[in-house]
Amino acid sequence: MAVTLAREVRSARLTTRAAAEAYIGGVCFKLGPPRLIGAELEWLTLHCRADDPSHPHRPDLHDLASVLAPHAPTSIAPDSPARPLPAGSAVTLEPGGQIELSSTPLPSVEELCAALTADSEQLRSRLARADIAMVDAAADPARPADRILQLPRYRAMEERFDRIGPYGRLMMCNTAATQVSVDAGADAVEVSERWTVLHAVGPALLAAFACSPRLWGIPDGAWASQRMRAWFELDPGRTDPPPLADPISSYGRWALDAPMLCVIGGCGDCPDDWSLAGDATFADWMAGELDEVIGRRPDHRDLDYHLSTLFPPVRAAGHLEVRYLDAQPGELWRVPIAALDALLCDRETVAEAAALSAGTAGRWRDAAEFGLVDTELRCAAVGLLSLAASKSRSFSVELSAAAQRCRRGRTPVQEADA
């Protein structure tokens, strides 16, 4: 009976804005003592074919499905069991062929990094059987932004973003990130503290780990992170930071007023083959302004899908998902993960990190454009990484080295190539 009632509640029509905001607050901010950390690592991929070795091609989906076998995502192999790799990470694919590992949430950053190391080695070995290489880069400067994953969701994204400019297609096909997920907090006060500090430290950490100065087809301009430039430009109502005050309630208001991407189709788990013209919001749909276009009012399933199409620098998805970090060269992806883990280790450290980054909080675009060239951002990055080093149990050496790198104004790629 409990399961049946839950399904009925989730499929009920949303009739008031207050109910929708309350629902978002409940599903996007799961309360409980912070215990777990997870991460997603992305790599660009290329296939150097024997018949054309001088050109780096995007991999063939059949080849990917074949070498991934039972680990292949259903996006390229609908009948695949999509089993995790041995250390628990799921394999997914991004629209341009970028390969992604999504860890299982783990109790410590040490366990997380060990699991991702093991699974990334397993993944690299599997792809090598089909001459597919994983490229440690946050942006692809060499290839046009060609989408190889033909799913309705990505078609709808491409249609909307193309109406705005070139950045959406570039983000979808030519960029890669390091993403970190942490528990929201034990109560509303702690959620607010953790939410606020993840935004406050964001510009400085973005600058510290920016390593994508070149991106194919990008309009003129020298930016430290062309990847984040693409995110900020592709659809601002969907990607700009939401209000920070009282996140559990304000995130819901922001989400309802964000532009819709597309509508879930009748099959229940896939979007229709069309996206919505204009900037209609979910609140507009609830109010009946799209009755003639869609023919029905939204339910909880529609709202769940809408939430998955929003991409702010920190996204609330039950946990808090940090999305502002470039993919790092080599094994350096451990450093930003360890930094965030250390900066969130206790409430006193959270407060200290917030104080260190107060002067650069909100300077997202400056961080993406100027990176460590900006003196204030560089100083904040050094202070935060030094604080993280003092709090980390296992990564103090790496974090101290990153602080010294930032003090010298060097990017992760410059340091790795030195």
C-alpha positions in Angstrom: 0.0 0.0 0.0 2.8 2.5 0.9 4.4 2.0 -2.6 1.0 2.5 -4.3 0.3 5.7 -2.4 3.8 7.0 -3.1 3.3 6.5 -6.9 -0.1 8.2 -6.8 1.4 11.2 -5.0 4.3 11.5 -7.4 2.0 11.2 -10.5 -0.5 13.7 -9.2 -0.9 17.0 -11.0 0.8 20.0 -9.5 -1.8 22.6 -8.9 -0.1 25.3 -6.8 3.2 26.9 -6.8 3.6 26.5 -3.1 3.2 22.7 -3.4 5.8 22.6 -6.2 8.3 24.7 -4.2 7.8 22.4 -1.2 8.3 19.3 -3.3 11.6 20.7 -4.8 12.9 21.6 -1.3 12.2 18.1 -0.2 13.8 16.2 -3.1 16.7 18.5 -3.8 18.0 18.9 -0.2 18.0 15.5 1.6 18.7 16.2 5.3 21.1 14.0 7.3 24.5 14.2 8.9 27.2 14.7 6.1 28.8 11.3 5.6 29.4 10.6 1.9 31.3 12.0 -1.0 31.1 11.1 -4.7 32.6 12.3 -7.9 32.2 12.2 -11.7 35.2 12.2 -13.9 34.9 13.0 -17.7 37.4 12.4 -20.5 37.4 13.4 -24.1 37.7 10.4 -26.4 39.3 9.8 -29.8 39.7 7.0 -32.2 42.7 7.1 -34.5 41.6 4.9 -37.4 44.2 2.9 -39.3 42.8 4.2 -42.6 43.1 7.8 -41.5 45.7 8.1 -38.7 46.3 11.8 -39.0 42.8 12.8 -37.9 41.4 12.2 -34.4 37.9 10.9 -34.9 35.2 10.6 -32.4 34.6 6.9 -31.4 32.0 4.8 -33.1 29.1 4.0 -30.7 29.1 0.3 -31.8 32.8 0.0 -30.9 32.1 1.6 -27.5 29.2 -0.6 -26.7 31.3 -3.7 -27.8 34.3 -3.0 -25.6 32.3 -1.8 -22.6 30.2 -5.0 -22.9 28.0 -5.4 -19.7 29.2 -2.0 -18.5 27.9 -0.1 -21.5 25.3 2.5 -20.7 21.8 1.9 -22.1 22.1 5.2 -24.1 24.3 3.2 -26.6 23.2 -0.3 -25.8 19.5 -0.4 -24.8 19.7 -4.1 -23.7 22.8 -3.6 -21.6 22.6 -4.5 -17.9 24.8 -1.4 -17.4 26.7 -3.0 -14.5 29.2 -0.8 -12.5 32.9 -1.4 -13.0 34.6 -3.5 -10.3 35.1 -0.6 -7.8 31.5 0.6 -8.2 31.6 3.4 -10.8 28.9 3.6 -13.5 30.0 4.4 -17.1 28.0 7.0 -19.0 28.5 8.8 -22.3 28.2 12.5 -23.1 26.8 13.8 -26.4 30.2 14.3 -28.1 31.5 10.9 -27.1 33.1 12.0 -23.8 33.3 9.1 -21.4 32.3 9.5 -17.8 32.8 7.6 -14.6 30.2 8.2 -11.8 31.4 6.8 -8.5 29.2 5.3 -5.9 29.0 7.6 -2.8 31.7 6.6 -0.3 32.5 7.4 3.3 35.9 9.0 2.7 37.8 10.8 0.0 40.5 8.2 0.3 38.1 5.4 -0.6 36.6 7.5 -3.4 39.9 8.3 -5.0 41.1 4.7 -4.8 37.8 3.5 -6.4 38.0 6.0 -9.2 41.6 5.2 -9.9 40.9 1.5 -10.2 37.9 2.0 -12.4 39.5 4.6 -14.6 42.4 2.1 -15.2 39.8 -0.6 -16.0 38.0 1.8 -18.4 41.1 2.9 -20.1 42.2 -0.7 -20.7 38.8 -1.6 -22.1 38.7 1.3 -24.5 42.3 0.6 -25.7 41.1 -2.7 -27.1 39.2 -0.7 -29.8 42.0 1.9 -30.2 39.9 4.4 -28.3 41.9 6.8 -26.2 40.8 8.7 -23.1 42.1 12.3 -23.3 42.9 14.2 -20.1 41.6 17.6 -21.2 38.8 19.9 -20.2 38.2 21.2 -23.7 38.7 20.0 -27.3 40.4 22.6 -29.5 40.9 20.3 -32.5 37.5 19.0 -33.6 34.1 20.6 -34.6 31.3 20.1 -32.1 29.7 17.0 -33.6 27.1 15.2 -31.5 27.3 11.4 -31.8 24.7 10.5 -29.1 21.3 10.7 -30.8 18.9 10.9 -27.8 15.8 13.1 -27.7 17.1 14.9 -24.6 20.3 16.0 -26.4 18.4 16.8 -29.6 16.1 19.1 -27.6 19.1 20.7 -25.8 20.9 21.3 -29.1 17.8 22.9 -30.7 17.4 25.3 -27.8 21.0 26.2 -27.3 21.5 26.7 -31.0 18.9 29.4 -30.9 21.0 31.3 -28.3 24.5 30.9 -29.7 27.3 28.4 -30.4 28.2 27.7 -26.8 25.7 25.0 -26.0 26.8 22.7 -28.8 30.4 23.2 -27.8 29.7 22.5 -24.1 27.8 19.3 -25.0 30.4 17.9 -27.4 33.8 19.4 -26.6 34.2 19.8 -22.9 34.9 17.6 -19.9 34.7 18.3 -16.1 35.5 17.0 -12.7 32.3 17.0 -10.6 32.1 16.5 -6.8 29.0 15.6 -4.8 28.6 16.0 -1.1 25.7 15.6 1.4 23.6 18.7 1.9 23.6 18.8 5.7 22.0 17.7 8.8 19.5 20.5 9.1 18.4 23.7 7.4 21.1 25.8 9.1 23.9 23.4 8.0 22.5 23.1 4.5 22.6 26.9 4.2 26.2 27.0 5.5 27.4 24.3 3.1 25.4 25.7 0.1 26.8 29.2 0.8 30.4 28.1 1.1 30.4 26.0 -2.0 29.3 29.1 -3.9 31.7 31.4 -2.0 34.8 29.3 -2.7 33.6 28.6 -6.3 35.3 31.4 -8.2 38.6 31.0 -6.5 38.6 27.2 -7.0 37.4 27.6 -10.6 40.4 29.9 -11.2 42.8 27.5 -9.3 41.8 24.5 -11.5 41.1 26.3 -14.8 42.9 24.5 -17.6 40.9 25.0 -20.8 42.2 28.1 -22.6 41.4 26.7 -26.0 38.2 25.4 -27.4 37.3 24.7 -31.1 35.1 27.3 -32.6 34.9 29.6 -29.6 34.4 33.2 -30.3 37.4 35.4 -29.9 38.7 36.0 -26.4 41.4 34.6 -24.1 39.8 32.8 -21.2 41.4 30.6 -18.5 38.4 28.2 -18.6 36.7 28.2 -22.0 34.7 25.2 -20.6 33.1 27.4 -18.0 32.7 30.3 -20.4 30.6 28.0 -22.5 28.5 27.0 -19.5 27.9 30.6 -18.5 26.9 31.7 -22.1 24.9 28.8 -23.4 21.6 29.6 -21.5 22.0 31.9 -18.5 18.5 31.3 -17.0 19.5 27.7 -16.8 23.2 28.0 -15.8 23.5 31.1 -13.6 23.9 30.6 -9.9 20.5 30.6 -8.1 19.8 32.8 -5.1 21.8 31.8 -2.0 19.6 32.9 0.8 17.5 30.2 2.4 18.4 27.6 -0.3 15.7 25.0 0.5 13.0 27.5 -0.4 14.8 29.8 -2.8 16.1 27.0 -5.0 12.5 25.9 -5.7 11.5 29.5 -6.7 14.5 29.7 -9.0 13.8 26.3 -10.6 10.1 27.1 -11.3 11.1 30.3 -13.0 13.9 28.8 -15.1 13.2 28.1 -18.8 11.9 24.7 -19.7 13.8 22.5 -22.1 11.3 20.0 -23.3 8.4 17.8 -22.1 8.5 14.2 -21.1 6.7 12.0 -23.7 3.9 9.6 -23.2 6.3 6.6 -22.7 7.1 8.0 -19.3 10.9 8.1 -19.4 11.9 9.9 -22.5 11.3 13.4 -23.8 9.3 14.2 -26.9 11.2 14.9 -30.2 10.7 18.6 -29.9 11.8 21.4 -27.6 9.8 24.4 -26.5 10.2 27.6 -28.4 10.7 30.8 -26.3 11.4 31.0 -22.6 8.3 29.4 -21.1 9.0 28.4 -17.5 7.7 25.5 -15.4 5.6 28.0 -13.5 4.0 29.1 -16.8 3.1 25.5 -17.5 1.5 25.1 -14.1 -0.5 28.3 -14.6 -2.0 27.1 -17.8 -0.1 29.3 -20.2 1.0 26.2 -22.3 -2.3 24.4 -22.4 -2.6 24.9 -26.2 1.0 23.8 -26.8 1.2 20.8 -24.5 -2.4 19.8 -23.9 -2.0 19.0 -20.2 -0.8 20.3 -16.9 2.5 19.1 -15.3 2.9 16.4 -12.6 5.8 15.5 -10.3 7.4 13.4 -13.0 7.6 16.4 -15.2 9.1 18.5 -12.4 11.7 15.8 -11.7 12.7 16.0 -15.4 12.8 19.8 -15.4 15.1 19.8 -12.4 17.5 17.5 -14.3 17.8 20.1 -17.1 19.1 22.9 -14.9 22.9 23.3 -14.7 24.0 26.0 -12.1 27.5 25.9 -10.8 26.2 24.1 -7.7 23.2 22.0 -8.3 20.9 20.6 -5.6 20.0 17.0 -6.4 19.3 15.6 -3.0 23.0 16.1 -2.4 25.0 19.2 -3.5 26.7 18.7 -6.9 29.7 21.0 -7.6 30.0 21.5 -11.3 32.5 24.4 -11.8 35.8 22.4 -12.0 37.6 21.7 -15.2 38.7 18.1 -15.9 42.4 17.9 -14.8 45.5 16.5 -16.4 46.7 13.0 -15.4 45.8 12.0 -11.9 45.4 15.6 -10.7 41.7 15.2 -10.5 42.3 14.0 -6.9 43.3 17.5 -5.8 40.1 19.5 -6.3 38.1 16.6 -4.8 40.4 16.5 -1.8 40.2 20.3 -1.5 36.4 20.3 -1.3 36.3 17.4 1.1 38.8 19.2 3.4 37.1 22.5 3.3 33.8 20.9 4.3 35.3 18.7 7.0 33.6 20.6 9.9 31.5 23.7 10.5 34.5 25.7 11.8 36.4 25.0 8.6 33.4 25.9 6.5 33.2 29.3 8.3 37.0 29.8 7.8 36.7 29.0 4.1 33.8 31.4 3.7 35.8 34.2 5.3 38.9 33.5 3.1 36.7 33.7 -0.1 34.4 36.5 0.9 36.2 39.0 -1.3 35.9 36.9 -4.5 32.5 35.3 -3.9 30.3 35.9 -6.9 33.1 36.6 -9.4 32.3 33.6 -11.5 33.0 35.2 -14.9 36.1 36.9 -13.9 37.4 33.5 -12.6 36.6 31.8 -15.9 38.2 34.6 -17.9 41.2 35.7 -16.0 42.0 32.7 -13.7 45.0 33.1 -11.6 46.1 36.2 -13.4 43.6 38.0 -11.2 45.5 38.9 -8.0 42.5 38.6 -5.6 41.4 35.3 -7.1 45.0 34.0 -6.9 45.3 35.0 -3.2 41.9 33.4 -2.4 42.9 30.2 -4.1 46.2 30.0 -2.2 44.5 30.6 1.1 41.8 28.0 0.4 44.2 25.4 -0.7 46.5 26.0 2.2 43.6 25.7 4.6 42.5 22.5 2.8 46.1 21.1 3.2 46.0 21.8 6.9 42.8 19.9 7.3 43.4 16.9 5.0 44.3 13.6 6.4 45.8 12.0 3.3 46.3 14.7 0.6 48.1 17.5 2.5 51.2 17.2 0.3 49.2 17.4 -3.0 47.1 20.3 -1.6 50.2 22.2 -0.4 51.7 21.7 -3.9 48.6 23.1 -5.5 48.7 26.1 -3.2 52.3 26.8 -4.2 51.4 26.3 -7.9 48.6 28.9 -7.5 51.0 31.3 -5.7 53.2 31.1 -8.8 50.2 31.7 -11.1 50.6 28.4 -12.9 47.8 26.3 -14.3 47.5 22.5 -13.6 48.5 21.8 -17.2 51.6 24.0 -16.9 52.6 22.3 -13.7 52.0 18.8 -15.1 54.1 19.7 -18.2 57.0 21.2 -16.2 
